Amino acid sequence: MSLLRRIAADVFKPCPVSRETAIGVGERLAAATSLTSSLEYLTQRHQLKKGGLNDWDITKDHYTTSSPLTQKLLDLLSSERVTTAVHVAEAVVSAGMLLPGKSRWRGAGSLFLSATTSLLYPRHRYGTDGSDQVSMLVQMAAGTARLSNTPQVKDAALWYIALQSNLSYVVAGWFKLVGKPWRDGSALSGVLRTKTYGSQSAFKLTRKYPRASRALTHGVLGFECLFPIAYLAGGRLARPVISSAVAFHVLNGFAMGLGRFSTAFPAMHPAVLYTAAPKSHPKVSGRDDRALALAGTALLLTASAAAMVAAQRRMRVRQPQPGARNVTTRHGNVLQYELLSQGEQDKPVLVFCNGLGSPSEYFSWITEYMTEETGYGVLIYDRAGYCGSERHCRAPFQLDEAVDDLHDLVNEAVPTGRQIVLVGHSLGGEIARRAARRLQHRTHSVVYLDSSHPAELNRSPQQSKTAPNTREYLTVMLWSLRVGAGLVMLPPRSVGSLPPKYRSTAFSQYADTCAWKSGRREWDAVMAEFETFSGALPPVETPALVVSAQQTVDRDPEQLLMHHEIAQAHRGQQRLVASTVVERAAHETLLTNAEYAIPLASRIAGFLDAAATASHNEAAKEQAK
């Protein structure tokens, strides 16, 4: 027992390092990361050429919204000659940073490496895996500490690194809890079997020793979630926590080929050891901890600001638009809708059904065209839980609830004598298909925009593979917004390409927790119902236009076959049924990009005119008989 006590005493005791040691070890580990990074890029320059992983002609599309000056700077830095020259300079400076010494020139070297890594990051958008960002952060702080003669500034820089280290582990750990594979212990085995990060030998070990694999997975989860305990008990837990973290990164580097992880994240650990040691220890005497109080104050202010921004967005989302009305459905749900155009009395009303997690504003290019250029009525609404629509139904959500709501909305909001055209995007297409069978004679036609198919999870390998990740993504987004991440959230490209007057409202909905909560609820119902679907689609006795996005069907050919089946379900009795693929369009840009949406709106109007003509001719024939 005395031996165990001595071992425990050695393990659970503070591991203080001096200010100079913390700076020196951190900057050298970060320099080793930069050196490895530059050498990797220099030996893999083919990835910068046409068709490579970081082909600038493709990568620069991510920066089309940047200012012209920024784009010119990026184009200059991203030429192969300039990129190579910068990496050579980085390699030379990094090698020099590994040498002994503590002069202020080392600070200039760290800041140089931080700056060049930052400038080259857009050029190497793929393949950094976080290590370059971490080394850049450490070098910026270490460089500032080296160039300062004031101990307080040095300590503030070290606290900055330490807090960033805690944040990186805690955020990663708690968000891993969202994923079922991490909770059930299967995540490690799953990662090791992938092509990108896998290791056949390591994967076989996880299969051979499943209990050990689960224990290791939960151990990683535990040390990440509880990383800040390194500061408890006078720093006595710092040694085992940091040892676990170092072991984790070294194993990552060995098993997954993430060599830079072995030095990048450990570069932050000396700052953690310096700040976790009790202030009474001689090595850290005189340490200035005011940065911690400042960080706490900043966190409190940020949290307050995030809460205010979230509340403002929620109010904006709930605030009805001028002319908006409400309908209470049989389930007690209150749907908010807006009749954008009455249209001509002898023409049907288009009712737009949004996709899962998407605001009705995504239809704005099409609805504006229909309102201004045609005589059709236009009605948009939000399903229960989205925007200003409220879900009060206490029963578990099923897709038929949304179909019932749509049925009740049509009967309440559209005059009895007028027909409707159901226009559905993604999941909205499946809801429209079901509603069309119930509304029967009231349905003039159905327009499917890259629609879901109830058999897609069973028949499409890609859909089946990505389905479990979809719920995790929805959950991560939901919790990110709940903890205030909406404060720093930027509008996605789909929102930025909408007509200007709709962007603010669409972004408020995108950054609102209710949309993601509703999306997750709907996705759970989709998983439950689609996975059990079998057989053929029942017939729908209306004309139909089935539209597919080219990027969707190119990526998943089975989806095109299922879209053809949707069209086939409408055929019979000489009904007009048409299918089309919108070239170059993706699932969302089909609606949100004017280049595709406006011609599509014209195509829809033409189809409806043709369907009306065909119906009129058929009626005339029947009358003639």
C-alpha positions, 0 to 999 in steps of 0.5 A: 500500500505504501508503494501505491500511495507513493505512486498516487502522490507522484501522479496526483501532484502539481506539475508546474513549469516556469513562464519561460519554459511554457513559452519556449516549449509551446513555441517549439512544438508549434514550430515543429507543426509548421515545419511538418506542414510546410514539408508536407505541402512542398512534397505534395505540390501535385495537390495544388495543380489542376484536379488536385485536392487544393486546385485553386480554380475550384477552391476559390469558389468558396471566396466569391463573396469576399471583397475584390481586394481580398480576392486579388490577394488570395489569387496572388498568394495562391499561385504555385510559385508564391505558395511554394516560396512561402512554404520554403520560408516557413520551413526555414523559419520553423527550423530556426525556431527549434534551435536553443535560445530565448531572444526577442527574434523568436517572437518575430519568427512566431508571428511570421509563422502565424501570419503566413499560415493564416494567409495560406489557409484559404489555399489549403482549405482541405487537409489542415484538420485543425492542426494548422489553426492551433499552431497559428494560435499558439504562435500568435500568443507566444510571439506576443509574449516574446516581444513583450518585456512586461510579465503581465503581458506574457501571463495574459498570452499564456492564459489565452493559450490555456483557455483556448486549450480548455475550450477546444477540448470541452467543446469537442467533448460535449458535442461528441455526446450528441453522437450515438456512436460516442455514447455507445462506444462504437465511434473509435471502431467506426473512425478506424474503418474509414478510408480517410482516417482508418487503420486496418490493423488498429480496426482489427484490434477494436473488433478483437477487443470490443470492451477495451475499444468501448472503454477507450472511446469513453475515456477519450470522451471523458477526458475531453468533457472534463479537461478543466478539472486540471485546475482543481485541487491545486493543480493536482489533476493536471498531470494525469489530464495532460498525460491523457491528452498527449497520449490521445494525440500521439495515438491519433498521429500514429493510427490515423495518419494525423502526424501534426496532431502529435505536436500541434495540440500539445503545444498548448499544454505547457500554458495549461501546466503553467496556469494550473499550478498553485500560485504559491509554487516558486516556479509560478510566483508572481503570475498575473491571473487577471486575464482569467477574470477578464475572460470570465467577464467577457464570457458573461457579456458574450452570453448576455449578447447572445441571449439578446440576439437570440431573443430578437431573432425569435421575435422577428421570426414570430412577428407576422408579415403584413397580411399574414393570417392563421388557421387552427387545424384539427390537431390544434396546430396554428398555421401562419400563412400568407396569400401573396396573390389572389390571382385570376378566379378561373386559375388555381392557387399555388400552395408551396410546401417547404422542405425539412428545416427550410423556411418558406422564403426559399421559394421567393424567386419562384413566388415573386415570378408567379405573383408578378408574371402570371395570373395564378394565386400564390399561397405560402405557409409554414408547417407547425413549429416553423416561423410563426406557426405553432405546434400544439399537438401532444401526440408524437409527430407523424408525417400524416399530421403535416398532411392533415394540417395542409388539408385543413389549411387548403379548405380554410384559406382557399375558396371552395370553388378554386383548385390548388396546385401543390408545390413541394420541395424535398420533404414538402414534395412527399407531404404534397403527394399525400395531400393531393390524394386526400384533396382529390378533385380540389387538386389541379396538379402537383409540382415536385421540386427535387422531392423526397421518395418514401423508399429512398432510405431503403433503396439509395445507398447514399441516403441510407449511409448519410441518414444517421448523420443527419439527425446528429447534424440537426442536434448539433445545430440545435444545441449550438444555437441553444448555447449562443452560437447564433451570435457568430453564425453567418448566413449560409450561401443559400440565404445570401442568394435570395432576393434582398428583401427576404434575406434578413427574415430567412436568416433569422429563421435559420438561426432560430432554435425552433426551425432546427427543433422542428426539423429534427422532429420531422426527421425522426418521423421520416426515419421511422416511416421511410425505413418501413416503406415497401411496395409501389407508390399509390396512384395520384389522379392529377397532372404532375411536373417532377423536377430534379436537380442535376447535382442530386441525380448525378451524385445519387442515380437511384434518386432519378429512378425514384423521381420517375416513379413519382411521375409514373404514379400520376400517369393515366387517363391522358393526364399531363405528366412531365419530368425535367432535370435542371442542369447544374442546380443542387438541391437547395440552389434549385430554389435559392439561386435566381439563375435556376429558380426564375427559369424554373418558375417559367417552366412551372407556369408553362406546365400549368398552362399546358395542363389547363389546356389539356384539361379543357380539351379533354372536357370538350371531348367528353361534352362532344360525346 
